[in-house]
Amino acid sequence: MLRAEAISLAFAGRPVLHEVSLTLTPGEVLGLSGASGAGKSTLARVLSGALAPDAGRVLWQGAPLPRRQPGPVQHVPQAPELAVDPRWTVGRILANAAPPDPEVLAALAIRPGWAARHPAELSGGELARVSLARFFLPQTQVLICDEITAQLDALAAQALWRALLPLAQRRGMALIVISHDAALRRALCSRQITLESLPGDGLNAPPPTRLRRGENHFLTK
């Protein structure tokens, strides 16, 4: 489905990613961890096609990832308040890329009454759901969730994941969950990889660590 081969990238001569490779299969939930500054968000931008690597390639269904945007791989950023225009109403935000999907709005508990509000009038959890809904486009088949609940309290985070996972499963979508929260990754992901610092300034991804599947306590409490 999605495959990255030996991705390398440097900014201003400083290596950020070094020969990172990964695969993602349909419907899989893959965890991605690493220290701050390890290049997780940069890798997410490369995988979504928003940033071109210096070396290596990203393949979608065995062919180069389409450069047109929006494409099949969507990167959901960490801070929703920075990802939306504060001057726009929620209705305009949701309709920016495509007409909002009623199933998505219902699954994420986005109320019709929010349409006339502005982002500052929503709670953190509400704005996170609105931001997430924008990425459920007709062509979306992979969501890269970049610390999307890091700024939420525990109850709001659980509510968002409980809504997101079944919705993605019904649509056959795969997820990459970027998070510093090891418990969250264990609960959500069947497989994990970690970006680790190399000697000097380089970074690379070691072989993935396979996790034993078990009951998803995070979602079933």
Salt bridges, closest charged atoms under 4 A:
GLU5 OE2 - ARG3 NE 2.97
GLU5 OE1 - ARG57 NE 2.67
GLU28 OE2 - ARG191 NE 2.71
ASP85 OD2 - ARG87 NH2 2.91
ASP101 OD2 - ARG171 NH2 2.65
GLU103 OE2 - ARG170 NE 3.16
GLU103 OE1 - ARG171 NH2 2.73
GLU121 OE1 - HIS118 ND1 3.54
ASP146 OD2 - HIS75 NE2 2.98
GLU147 OE2 - HIS180 NE2 3.69
GLU215 OE1 - HIS217 ND1 3.78
